[in-house]
């Protein structure tokens, strides 16, 4: 079983930056794939960014060029660097890990982009 603990989100002004972190309870090098998802009120949860053990990444079109996902194996942590934030990035962000055929989710953290 994998436990995921996300950093606390916050209120950010449009154009600002924020970095989210997700710490796993096990060595992340053993985790097949990790990613960040988000869910805005009234909308379905969607993939934001994902990263494979080898470092291959993929991003939603809406965040391409603004967000960067990375892995810090020494700290068992996955990071999501978010730049040039827009009001439409407002959502609850969730960390996900795929391990031994099962999906594990963090508790979610709220990011609000507003002036």
N, C-alpha and C positions, 0 to 999 in steps of 0.2 A: 504494500500500500504506500501511496505517496501523499504527503501533505505539502500544500503550497501556501506560502504566506506572502501576500502582496504588500507593497508599501502603501502608505496612505495617500490618496489623491487630494486634490485641492482645487480652489478657484484660481483660474489663470485668465489673464487678459488676452484678447485676440492678438495674434502675432507672437505671443509668448512661447516659452518652452517649459517642458516638464519631463522628468525621467521617472519611469515606474520600474520597480524591481520586483522580482518573484523568486523567493528562496525556497528550494526544495528540501525535503527531509532526507533525501538520498542523493548519492552522487549523480549529478545530471549527465555525466558522460554515459551512464547506463540507461538513460531515458531516450526512447526512440525519437521523439519529436516534441518540441515545446512551442507554444504559441500564445499570442494575446488575442482575445476576442473582446467585442464590446456590444453593449445593448442599450439603445436609447429608448425612452418611454414610448410604448406603442409600436415598437419595431422588433424584428427578430434579431437574435444574437448573430453577429457576423464576425468573420475572421478579419483581423487587422494585420497581423504579421505572424510568420512562423519560421522556425529555424530547425534544421536537422542536426544530428550529432556531428556531421562533417562541416557544418557551418553554412550549408546552402539555405538561402532565405527566399521567402516570397511575401508579397505585400498586396493588400487591397489597392485597387487603382486610386481610390480616394486619398490614400496616405503616401503613395509612392513619391519618393523624393523629399518627403517631410519627416517621416518616421524611420527609425533604424532599430532593428532588433539585434541583440548580441547575447553571447553566452560567456559567463565568467565561471569556468569549471572549478577554479580554485575556491570559489565561494558558493558553488552550487546554486548559482543565481542566473536568471535570464533578465535582461534589461530591455526596456523599450524607451528609447530617446525620442521625444515628440517635439518637433520644432514647427514654427509658423502655425501655431494652433488656430483653429477656426471655431466659431460657435457650433458648427455642425459636428465637431469632434466631441461635443458634450455627450457623455454616456457613462454607464458603469463598465469598467474594464475588468476582464477576467483573465487569469493565467490558466493555461491548460497544459497537461502533460500526458503523453501517450506512453504507457509502460506495461509490458507484458500483456498486451491485448486489451487493456482497459484504459479508460479516460479518467483523469483526475482534474478537478477544478479548484481554483482558489476561491476565496469568499467574495471577491469582487471589491473594487475600489472606485469611488466616484470621481470623475474628472468633469469639471464645469468650466467652459470657456465663455466668458462674458465680461463686458465692460461695466 
